[in-house]
């Protein structure tokens, strides 16, 4: 899921944005834990997802102060992946989705799942999860993809024929 954020994404809106795999923000958009002002706690995963995205210390500062976090800062701290001109967040998110959709989907889904499965695990346990999660994809899509590459498809960063 890719979130397109065109304006304020605060309190529950920020928590919804944190559910996404990636976030694209327009210039002038912002996030924040504005519910802090009224004594309403984060209850939709904000205290879980935000530290995993930006780190514990930065997440605690954002959560406890309830301050406005503008798009450029979100990009700098990893809270969003892209900042685009105002009015173009949805288009940029759709373009990112189309780019991802061009690739072999079993592989994309396996890698995405591996990222989520490894959270909180030791490096060894995470590597074992990655292996068991992905080995079937090597047979399903990987061998055919490697054969296409060996024939020259996709060389030098040209993904037009993928």
N, C-alpha and C positions, 0 to 999 in steps of 0.2 A: 504494500500500500504506500502511495506517495501522497503526502499532504500538500496542498497548495494553499498558502497563507497569504491573503491579500490585505488583511487589516489586523485588528487586535485578535490575538489568540491568548486569552487570559483565563485564569482559574480553570474551569472545566474545559474550556476551549483549548487551553495549553495541554491539558491532560489528554484530550482527544488527539492533538497533534503528536504527542509522544507515543501514541499507539502505532503510528505509521513507521514504516521501515526507513523512509527518507522524508525530508521536509524541504520544500521550495518556498522561499519567502519573497514577497515583493518589497522593494524599497519603501520605507515608511511603515511596514508591518512590524509588529512587536509581540513579544510574549511576556508573561508575568503571572505571579501567584497573587493576583489582586484580591482573591478571597481572604487573604491574610488580614486585610483591613476590617473585616467583619467577624473574625473569629471562626471562619468556616475552614475546616481542614481539607487537605487533598484526600479524596476518597476513591478516585478513579485511576489509581496507579501512578500518580505523579511522584510520590516519594520512592517508588521502586524504579521507574523508568528514567527519571531525570538523572539520578546519580550514575546510572549505567551508561548514559550518553555523555555527560559532561564531567563526571568525577564527583566524588562525595563532597569535598570541600566547596567547590563551586555550586553544586546543587543545594547544599545547606544554606549558603549565602543567598542564593536566589529565592529559596523557599522561605527563609526566615525574614528577609527584608521585604519581600513582596514587591520589589522594584520592577520597573519597566526594563525589558531586555530587548533592545532594538535589533533589527534584522542584521546589520553589519556585525554586531557583537555575537549574535547567534551563530553566524557563519564562522567567526573567529574562534569560538569555543566549542564548535562541533554540534551545536543545537539545531543547525540546519545545514544542508549540503550545498545550497545555491541561493544567491540573492539575484533577483532580476528586476528590471524596471517595473514601476507601478503599472498594474493592469495586465501583467504577463505571467503571473504565478501559475495559473491553471494551464496555460499553453505550455509553459516550460515543464510542468509536472507531466503533462500528457506526452510531450516529446521524450522525456526520460523514460516513461512507461513504454513507449513505442520502441525505443532503443533496446530496452531490456527484453521486450517481447520478440525481438528478432533472433535472439540466441536460443539454442536448444534448452527447452524448458525444464526437463528433468534435472539437468545440470544446475540451472539457475535455482530451482527449488531446493535441491540438495545442499548447495552452498549456503543459501539463505538459512535453511534449517540448521546447518552445522554451526553457524554464528550464534543462533539462539540456544542450541543445545549445550554449548561449551561454557556458558556463563556460570561462574562460581566453581568450576572444576580446576583441578591441577592441570598443568600443561600435558602431562602424560595421559590423564583421563580424557582431556579434551581432544588430544590427537587420536586416541582410540575411538571416541565418538565420531570424529570426522571420518575416520577410515570406514567404520561400519555403516555410517550414514551414506557414504558416497561410493563405495566399491561397486554396487550394482549399476550405478550410472555409467561407470567406465565401460561396462559391457553393453549397456543400452544405447548410449550416445557417444561415449568417448572414443571408442575404436574407430567408428566411422568418421568422426571429426578429425582425429589424428591423420587418417588416410587422406582426407580432403586437404589438410594442411601440407602433407607430404607432396601432394600434387601441385602446391603453389597457392591454393586459396587462402586468403587472409594474411599473406606475407606482407611485411613492412607496414603493418597497421591498416591495411586496406580491408575493411569489413563489409564493403558494398555487396559482395556476393555470398555472404554468410546466410 
